[in-house]
Amino acid sequence: MKTKLFLAAIICATTSTKVLGQHSGNYNSTGNSGSTYSNQNIQTIPTSYSDENEMTITIKGIYNEKATYQRAVFSILQIGKTAEETNKLMDERINNTITRLKNLGNEIDVVIDFISFIPSYDYEVQKKIFNPKTYNEKPSGFELKKNLIVKFKNTNDLNKIISICSQEEIYDLAKVDYITTNIDQIRNILHEKVLQEYKRLLAEYSFIMNVDLSKKKKKIIDASNTIYPMESYKSYSAYSQAAINFSQNSQVNNIKKNNTQFYDGAMLKTHSFVINPEITEPAIQLFYDLTIKIKLNEDHLPKNTIQVNNKYYIITPTGTIKALIL
């Protein structure tokens, strides 16, 4: 009975190890990252340090924000023999698309952005008495370009929008913008969270060092940034290669590996905290860093000391000013 339990434990342990490996994803396979699973010596990232003269505290925060709405931009090209025909064909495609998009709900808003309308030319040969051949440009057709801008709130609606546009041969999705209307409120929340973290650390370090750091002179350096999802995508090549030769004369033909992209937003690893870490869809990420330099050893000068042009003077009880030699 003990033997059966022992074997069952081994099987469970082996199964668990395989499951963990599968959750890594293809990006971490040997062909892409050049590494295999092994125990690592983790190096910590210092956020506070000091010497006998100065102490530095750095606090970094992230706020993950879902887009209030998104804006997809589709590029449309229409070619026709005449200007009238070109405009008519373009209008038909756009009007049919807008009608179908409106059926998705009131949250869908569509705007048409005109880009260009130019003729295309061929050359015709005209015979003249004094000049045997003269080549002149002659309009052979027209090229009309417009952008279809679709505003929507639900991320999953983009698949439906692409499907509707493709029915009118609108395939070129130029970009997708992520917009938030809460940017000022988010920054205030992020700044307040950083300030709370600073107060907590200042109290802890004051207790550890047995010094009231709140009364020391300080210098402040802060920085902020906003990263949108389109800036956080990474690309990699799918890794798959045969490792077996069935005979010495067999030949292995390696197929072209597929290039793909995935969203890779900033993580908590190099930051003090992150707000809304549970968001799984591509998010707008706001960053705020605060660095405080605290002067530990201050210059101790006599009372009533005046500093002028890097020279020190002392006022005597009788009101006389004398230079202080240091």
GINOR-V565866 format. One line per field, one symbol per residue. psi: psi as a letter, one per 30 degrees, with the letter a starting at -180 (. if undefined). burial: # if it has 9 or more other C-alpha atoms within 8 Angstrom, else .. Layout:
psi: ???
burial: ???
This chain:
psi: eeeeeeeeeeeeeeeeeeeeeffelffglefefgllklkkjkkljkfkllafekkkkkkklkjkkkkelljkjkkkkkkleleeeeeeeeeeeeeeeeeeeffflffkkkkkjkeljkllklkkkkklefjekkkkkkkfakkkklkjjkklekeffeeeeeeeeffghjfjjelkkkkkggeeeeeeeeeeeeeeeeeeeeeeeeeefhkjffflklkkklkllkkleffgklllkkjkkkgkkflfflkkjklkkkklllkilklfeglelkkhffkflklkkkkkkkkkjkjejlkjlllhkkkkhgkklkklffgkkkkjk.
burial: ..........................###..#.....................#######################.####.#.###.##..##.###.###.....###........###............#....###############...##..##.###.#.##.#..#.###.....##..##..#..##...##.###.....#..#..........###..##..####.......................#.#..#..#..#....#..###############........#......####...........
